[in-house]
Each structure stands twice: as structure tokens, then as C-alpha cells.
């Protein structure tokens, strides 16, 4: 299970590089660090902050295995 923590901006500019098909997850970066963001209904959470290769690996894992509630009916 992946560890998610509240997203706290560390620089004034957040860049979103990719968004999942349903918009639930974003591959983002700021200040040279990459991470995966998700909206929990109240605030954004992040996981896997660090180098591009690590964040992309997690991004691919999360987007390949998630099941959006609107798509599972």
C-alpha cells in the first residue's frame, strides 16, 4: 500500500505533466522534484516525491491499477 501525505507546496510553481483518464491522479513536479498527486475530496495528497524515474514508476503503477468509481458500475 502506498503512503500518501497532505500536499504542501514547496515552490510557487506546480507543473502537471500528465493526468489520469478520470482526472483522479496527476504526475507533477516543482523545484526539480517529481511526485504523484491525488484529490481526496477535501485536499490534495502526494506520494513518491523525488527523482523523475521513481515518480514515473509509481505513476504508471497507480494509473494502471486504479479503478475509478464511475467506471466500475
N, C-alpha and C positions, 0 to 999 in steps of 0.2 A: 504494500500500500504506500502510495506517495504521500510525503509530508507537505502540506500546504500551510502557508502563513499569511497573515494580512499583508497586502501590498502597501509599501511605504515608499513613495518616490524619493530617489536619491539625487536626481538631477532635474532641471526644469524641463527637459525634453524626453518624452517617451516615444519610441518608434515601434510601430506594429508592422511586422514583416509578413505575417500570414495569419489568417483567421480560419477556424474550422468551418465546416459546411453549415453548421447551425448557429455559428457565432458564439458558442459557449467558451471556446478557448482561443487564445492569441499567443503567437510566438512574438515576443517583444524584446527590445533592448533599450538600455540607457547607460550612458557613461562607459561604453565598451563591454558591458556585461549583458548576456542574453538570459532569458528566462521564459517560463510559460505562465500566462495569466489566465484566471477564470473568474467569472462573475458568480457569486453565491446567492444572489438575490438581494443582498444588502450592501456588499462591498467587494472589491477585487481581492483575490488571493494570488500568491505566486509560489512557484516551486522551481527548483533546479537552476538557481541563479549561478552564472559562471561563464565559462568559455562557450563559444558557438557550438562546437561539436557535441558537448554534453547536453546543452539545452535542446538542440535539434533531435538528438536521440530520444529524449524524453517527450518532445513534441510529437514525434512520429508514433511513439508508443501510446500516448494519451489519445491522439486523434484516431488511431486505428482501432482502439478498444472501447471508446466511449459509445454509449447508446443514449441518444437524446430522447427524452420522453415523448416528444411529438412524433418521433419516427418509429416507435416501438409498439404502436397500437395494433 
